[in-house]
Amino acid sequence: MLLGLRTAIYPAPDLAAARRWYSQVLGAEPYFDEAFYVGFQVGGFELGLMPHATPSTAGPQPLWGVTDIDAAVKHVLALGARPLDPIAEVGGGIRVAAVEDPFGNRLGLIQNPQFDASAVR
């Protein structure tokens, strides 16, 4: 049985560059840092970087929660991401957007005032 999102893994052929970029995006250093995988703790979940995989903006599309999507998109674009999907209101006060990280992966963002962090287990 699925318990919920735990980890989203992003291909990162240049692992050192991806580690630096995501450290800047997240404002934190990884908790797990090896040559075969780098893992960051993000609000009780994990964003992982794997060097032996091919980047793409197709495939699974996790959305990482933010409190201010306008500021978050501005931040990642200033760090070298490229716009993919502009900020859109999808109903219920929920706003989503996506960028392409400098390594060719889709990074989805969501501002969801209805998200209940206490339900995470």
C-alpha positions in Angstrom: 0.0 0.0 0.0 1.3 3.5 -0.8 1.9 5.7 2.2 2.4 9.0 0.2 5.2 10.8 -1.5 8.6 10.2 0.1 11.2 10.9 -2.6 11.4 12.6 -6.0 14.6 11.7 -7.8 16.1 14.0 -10.5 18.7 12.8 -13.0 21.9 14.8 -12.5 24.7 13.7 -14.9 26.8 16.6 -13.5 26.2 15.7 -9.9 28.5 18.4 -8.4 26.8 21.2 -10.3 23.3 19.9 -9.5 24.3 19.6 -5.8 25.4 23.2 -5.8 22.3 24.4 -7.6 19.8 22.6 -5.5 21.7 23.6 -2.3 21.1 27.2 -3.4 17.4 26.6 -4.4 16.7 24.9 -1.1 18.9 27.0 1.1 20.3 23.8 2.7 23.0 21.2 2.2 22.2 17.6 1.5 21.8 15.1 4.4 23.2 12.3 2.2 26.1 13.0 -0.2 27.8 10.2 -2.1 29.1 9.8 -5.6 26.1 7.7 -6.6 23.3 9.8 -5.0 22.7 13.1 -3.2 19.6 13.5 -1.0 18.1 16.7 0.4 15.4 16.8 3.2 12.6 19.1 2.1 9.7 19.5 4.5 9.6 15.8 5.5 10.2 14.5 2.0 13.3 13.9 -0.1 14.6 15.5 -3.3 17.3 13.2 -4.7 19.9 13.6 -7.4 21.1 10.6 -9.3 24.1 10.9 -11.7 23.4 7.8 -13.9 20.1 8.9 -15.4 18.9 11.0 -18.3 17.3 14.4 -17.6 13.8 15.1 -19.1 10.8 17.3 -18.6 8.4 14.5 -19.5 7.6 11.6 -17.1 6.6 11.9 -13.5 5.8 15.5 -12.4 6.0 16.0 -8.6 5.0 19.4 -7.3 7.1 20.9 -4.5 5.1 23.1 -2.1 6.0 26.8 -1.6 4.3 29.5 0.4 4.8 32.2 -2.2 4.9 30.9 -5.8 5.8 34.3 -7.3 8.9 34.6 -5.1 9.8 30.9 -5.6 9.6 31.1 -9.4 11.6 34.4 -9.4 14.3 32.7 -7.2 14.8 29.6 -9.3 14.9 31.7 -12.5 17.5 33.9 -11.0 19.6 30.8 -10.3 19.4 29.7 -14.0 16.2 27.7 -14.4 14.2 28.3 -17.5 10.4 28.8 -17.6 8.2 25.9 -18.6 4.7 26.4 -17.4 3.8 29.9 -16.2 2.1 30.5 -12.8 -1.6 29.4 -13.2 -4.5 29.6 -10.8 -6.1 26.1 -11.0 -9.0 26.7 -8.5 -9.5 26.9 -4.8 -6.6 29.3 -4.4 -4.2 26.7 -5.7 -1.4 28.1 -8.0 1.1 26.0 -9.9 4.1 26.5 -12.2 7.0 24.6 -13.6 10.5 25.4 -14.6 13.3 23.5 -16.3 16.3 23.2 -14.0 19.7 23.8 -15.5 20.2 20.1 -16.0 17.1 19.5 -18.2 14.5 18.3 -15.6 11.0 19.6 -14.9 10.8 21.2 -11.4 7.1 21.6 -10.5 6.0 24.1 -7.8 2.6 24.5 -6.0 1.2 27.0 -3.6 -1.8 25.2 -2.0 -3.5 26.9 0.9 -5.6 23.7 1.4 -2.5 21.5 2.0 -2.8 19.9 5.4 0.8 19.3 6.7 -0.6 17.5 9.7 -2.0 14.7 7.4 1.6 13.8 6.2 2.7 10.5 7.7 
